[in-house]
Amino acid sequence: MKNIFVLTALIMAFSEANAQTNSKAYELMLKALYKKTVPTISCTDLQKEQKNVVLLDTRPKPEFNISHLPNARWVGYNDFDLNRVSDLPKNSPIVVYCSVGYRSERIGEKLLAAGYTNVKNLYGSIFEWVNQGNVVVDSVNRPTNRVHAYSPAWGVWLQKGEKVYK
């Protein structure tokens, strides 16, 4: 937990010093953030496989309601419960995501520990998905450009779409 506080402080300092980010800076941030305990999948590869995977959104419900990947299921983070995925066979191809991939990696670890064998973390998560120009939908499955950006410090990594912080 101490590492996440240090990383958050660095991100906040970086965002104040340089509000314009680039993909190299985002890549460095992700490399520092991920523990690499869950295999990742790129947005490009997910687009090819999207119809064959179960997408699990690991953000809090209000973030999910603002926007999420089409056909994603909400499973939450702080209140995550394996009962929310009990209908899925243990060999289901599952892709977890959150804002940038930290929270989804933690949920991916829980799924793997519970015996799910085909779990991947969306690299860069919803921020990268939107930054690459892919569609997200709102709570009634209409395309939207609104994305919950978590906080202004984290929002610097979201380069496209309308940032929402509520």
GUVEXVEX-448986 format. One record per residue (C-alpha): residue number from 1; residue in one letter; x, y, z. Coordinates in pm, 1 decimal, padded with zeros to 6 digits. Layout:
NUM;a;X;Y;Z
...
END
This chain:
1;m;00000.0;00000.0;00000.0
2;k;00291.4;00232.4;00070.4
3;n;00403.0;00198.7;-00293.6
4;i;00066.3;00321.3;-00423.4
5;f;00092.7;00634.2;-00207.0
6;v;00443.0;00704.8;-00338.1
7;l;00329.1;00644.5;-00695.9
8;t;00024.5;00867.5;-00648.0
9;a;00246.9;01146.9;-00514.7
10;l;00474.3;01113.5;-00817.4
11;i;00177.0;01118.2;-01053.8
12;m;00035.2;01427.0;-00886.8
13;a;00370.2;01602.4;-00909.0
14;f;00406.3;01503.6;-01273.5
15;s;00052.9;01613.7;-01359.5
16;e;00105.6;01955.7;-01204.6
17;a;00437.0;01999.9;-01381.9
18;n;00327.2;01863.9;-01718.0
19;a;-00044.8;01846.5;-01789.5
20;q;00031.6;01737.0;-02145.9
21;t;00113.6;01368.0;-02131.7
22;n;00230.2;01139.4;-02404.2
23;s;00209.2;00767.3;-02460.7
24;k;00567.3;00714.9;-02342.0
25;a;00489.7;00875.9;-02005.2
26;y;00171.0;00669.4;-01977.1
27;e;00365.7;00354.6;-02060.7
28;l;00622.0;00430.9;-01788.0
29;m;00346.8;00495.0;-01535.2
30;l;00176.4;00165.4;-01618.2
31;k;00501.6;-00028.8;-01594.0
32;a;00558.1;00114.9;-01245.9
33;l;00199.1;00050.0;-01140.0
34;y;00147.6;-00310.1;-01254.2
35;k;00277.5;-00604.2;-01052.0
36;k;00249.4;-00829.6;-01361.0
37;t;00055.1;-01090.7;-01165.5
38;v;-00220.1;-01107.2;-01428.3
39;p;-00149.3;-01140.4;-01801.4
40;t;-00243.7;-00832.2;-02001.3
41;i;-00426.7;-00787.2;-02329.1
42;s;-00392.7;-00481.5;-02552.6
43;c;-00689.9;-00278.3;-02670.7
44;t;-00613.3;-00386.8;-03027.4
45;d;-00618.8;-00755.9;-02933.1
46;l;-00935.0;-00710.1;-02726.9
47;q;-01110.5;-00556.6;-03028.0
48;k;-01037.9;-00876.2;-03221.7
49;e;-01162.7;-01102.6;-02940.1
50;q;-01433.4;-00882.5;-02785.2
51;k;-01725.2;-01103.9;-02883.6
52;n;-01557.2;-01408.1;-02729.0
53;v;-01469.4;-01267.2;-02386.2
54;v;-01651.6;-01166.4;-02070.5
55;l;-01564.6;-00807.1;-01984.9
56;l;-01564.0;-00726.6;-01613.5
57;d;-01556.6;-00363.8;-01498.8
58;t;-01386.3;-00346.1;-01160.4
59;r;-01459.4;00018.2;-01083.0
60;p;-01720.7;00142.2;-00834.1
61;k;-02077.7;00146.2;-00967.7
62;p;-02094.5;00528.0;-01015.5
63;e;-01788.2;00513.4;-01244.5
64;f;-01941.2;00224.0;-01439.2
65;n;-02270.6;00412.5;-01476.6
66;i;-02098.8;00711.9;-01638.6
67;s;-01944.7;00488.2;-01902.9
68;h;-01806.0;00142.9;-01960.6
69;l;-01697.6;-00082.5;-02243.1
70;p;-01989.0;-00221.0;-02446.3
71;n;-02126.5;-00545.7;-02301.8
72;a;-01920.7;-00516.5;-01982.7
73;r;-02048.4;-00650.2;-01652.2
74;w;-01997.0;-00451.0;-01335.8
75;v;-01827.2;-00643.1;-01052.6
76;g;-01684.8;-00360.2;-00840.8
77;y;-01362.4;-00322.1;-00651.3
78;n;-01388.8;-00244.6;-00278.4
79;d;-01706.4;-00449.8;-00256.5
80;f;-01605.4;-00716.6;-00509.3
81;d;-01764.8;-01053.4;-00435.9
82;l;-01696.2;-01377.9;-00622.5
83;n;-02070.9;-01442.4;-00618.5
84;r;-02098.5;-01180.5;-00895.3
85;v;-01912.2;-01417.0;-01129.6
86;s;-02034.5;-01750.6;-00994.2
87;d;-02229.2;-01812.1;-01317.0
88;l;-01910.2;-01808.4;-01524.2
89;p;-01731.0;-02134.7;-01598.4
90;k;-01378.1;-02135.7;-01453.5
91;n;-01228.7;-02153.0;-01805.6
92;s;-01424.9;-01853.9;-01941.5
93;p;-01208.7;-01600.4;-02124.4
94;i;-01231.6;-01299.7;-01891.4
95;v;-01091.5;-00949.4;-01938.4
96;v;-01092.9;-00718.9;-01636.2
97;y;-01047.6;-00343.2;-01654.2
98;c;-01073.6;-00024.8;-01446.5
99;s;-00939.7;00326.5;-01515.3
100;v;-00572.1;00245.5;-01581.8
101;g;-00536.5;-00120.1;-01478.3
102;y;-00430.3;-00115.9;-01112.6
103;r;-00765.0;-00207.6;-00953.7
104;s;-00846.5;-00456.5;-01227.6
105;e;-00514.5;-00632.2;-01171.2
106;r;-00609.7;-00680.5;-00804.1
107;i;-00948.8;-00828.5;-00903.5
108;g;-00775.9;-01043.3;-01166.5
109;e;-00555.3;-01182.6;-00888.9
110;k;-00866.0;-01274.6;-00688.7
111;l;-01021.0;-01446.7;-00989.7
112;l;-00704.0;-01645.8;-01057.5
113;a;-00681.5;-01743.4;-00688.6
114;a;-01044.2;-01862.2;-00709.3
115;g;-00955.7;-02098.2;-00994.7
116;y;-01043.7;-01894.2;-01303.1
117;t;-00786.0;-01996.0;-01560.0
118;n;-00823.4;-01750.4;-01848.9
119;v;-00810.6;-01401.5;-01694.8
120;k;-00643.9;-01101.4;-01856.8
121;n;-00610.4;-00737.4;-01754.1
122;l;-00684.7;-00475.1;-02022.1
123;y;-00355.2;-00290.5;-02057.7
124;g;-00417.5;00078.4;-01986.5
125;s;-00783.0;-00007.0;-01916.8
126;i;-01067.5;00229.1;-02006.0
127;f;-00834.5;00530.1;-02037.1
128;e;-00630.0;00357.7;-02307.9
129;w;-00948.0;00221.1;-02469.1
130;v;-01088.4;00573.8;-02504.1
131;n;-00751.0;00728.0;-02593.8
132;q;-00736.7;00489.8;-02889.7
133;g;-01078.1;00615.1;-03007.1
134;n;-01286.3;00315.3;-02904.8
135;v;-01650.6;00341.4;-02801.6
136;v;-01779.3;00343.5;-02445.2
137;v;-02145.7;00338.2;-02345.0
138;d;-02349.3;00490.7;-02063.9
139;s;-02582.6;00325.9;-01812.8
140;v;-02847.6;00265.0;-02081.1
141;n;-02593.3;00141.6;-02337.2
142;r;-02586.5;00455.9;-02551.7
143;p;-02248.0;00565.6;-02687.7
144;t;-02101.6;00849.6;-02483.6
145;n;-01784.7;01053.2;-02473.4
146;r;-01802.2;01089.7;-02093.8
147;v;-01545.4;00896.1;-01888.4
148;h;-01500.0;00893.4;-01513.8
149;a;-01140.4;01012.9;-01477.4
150;y;-01108.4;00911.9;-01109.0
151;s;-00935.1;01235.4;-01000.4
152;p;-00762.8;01531.3;-01168.2
153;a;-00423.3;01373.6;-01091.5
154;w;-00520.7;01052.6;-01270.2
155;g;-00726.7;01234.6;-01532.9
156;v;-00411.1;01365.3;-01700.5
157;w;-00375.8;01020.8;-01858.2
158;l;-00715.8;01046.5;-02029.9
159;q;-00649.5;01238.2;-02352.3
160;k;-00986.6;01192.4;-02525.5
161;g;-01343.5;01213.4;-02409.4
162;e;-01508.6;01433.7;-02150.2
163;k;-01355.6;01388.0;-01805.2
164;v;-01605.0;01340.3;-01522.6
165;y;-01501.3;01353.9;-01156.1
166;k;-01822.8;01296.5;-00962.4
END
